Amino acid sequence: MEKGLSGLRGRDFELSDVFYFSKKGLEAIVEDEVTQRFSSEELVSWNLLTRTNVNFRYISPRLTMVWVLGVIVRYCVLLPLRLTLAFIGISLFVIGTTLVGQLPRSRQYRPQKGGICVANHTSPIDVLILTTDGCYTMVGQVHGGLMGIIQRAMVKACPHVWFERSEMKDRHLVIKRLKEHIADKKELPILIFPEGTCINNTSVMMFKKGSFEIGGTIHPVAIKYNPQFGDAFWNSSKYNMVSYLLRVMTSWAIVCDVWYMPPMTREEGEDAVQFANRVKSAIAVQGGLTELPWDGGLKRAKVKDTFKEEQQKNYSKMIVGNGSLKSELN
């Protein structure tokens, strides 16, 4: 702001100052840091899923033949095979978890130290990726439909923490139930995605502080998908779960890297927000992701008035410097 309004400090308001904010507003409308994080990652090269057709400069008969052949393979071979495997897998999963749920509790899993696993969030399949290496207690909102069937099957075999929509808004209730869970060192570690929504595999956005107020040890995990063979990002504002799964099953493959990082604990004098930002920074650096301060909730919600007021205060301070207005605000 100071560079854009160079020479502004120490003088009165001028009507021309409006042009700076108008310019920034237009830039935000055309392309801002938040909105673009909820669109599929743009690639500089062809990724075997679509033909690059910007100004029709790169289309060739050879690429067209490869693309058509790829469509036939993905929709006529890979899709039926994956649908069959998905049906068999979900059926065995529901039956298996139901049977495991009938076993005595002492035989369900080994005692493990309490802890919280936090990771950046790109897709619902993040959970499947991580559970290939270990078992976790999931935390989330109760769903209906296919997701509801899976959730009810999961809770029969493991004490997952599901909340109703109204309960999710009660922050103190959520923290209380999570603290009760990690207090039992025999329970599985909790898996939490602090961003609260899926981000497009390029960035890490604001971590909600609630996950870091619970206490205990935080186990950070960085997840980075390779977009060359398939787009794992779920844009829930554009695609429902069925459409998303169809896109995943018609891709060539889902490839990702997972980094399990050293445990982190809250330092003395460090509040929950600072701890959350420290963990977020570590995940961003490890995964090669861009670190952004914005709340992923802006995907659906409007910008808070407090954000606008903060910019207004900064502008006011630049005009008056150390004058009376600053003293009045203090």
Protein Blocks (a to p, Z undefined) as FASTA:
>chain_A
ZZmmgokgopacdfklmmmmmmmmmmmmmocfklmmmcccddfbdehlaccfehhlmgcf
klmmmmmmmmmmmmmmmmmmmmmmmmmmmmmmmmmmmmmmmpcfklmpccdddddddddd
fbfklmmmmmmnoccdddddddehjllmmmmmmmmmoccddddfklmmmmmlmmmmmmmm
mmpmkbccddddfkopacehlaccdddfklmmngpjdddddddddfklocfbdcfklpcf
klmmmmmmmmmbdcddddddddddddehiafklmmmmmmmmmmmmnopacdfbdfklmmm
ccdfklmmmmmmmmmmmmnomamklmmmZZ
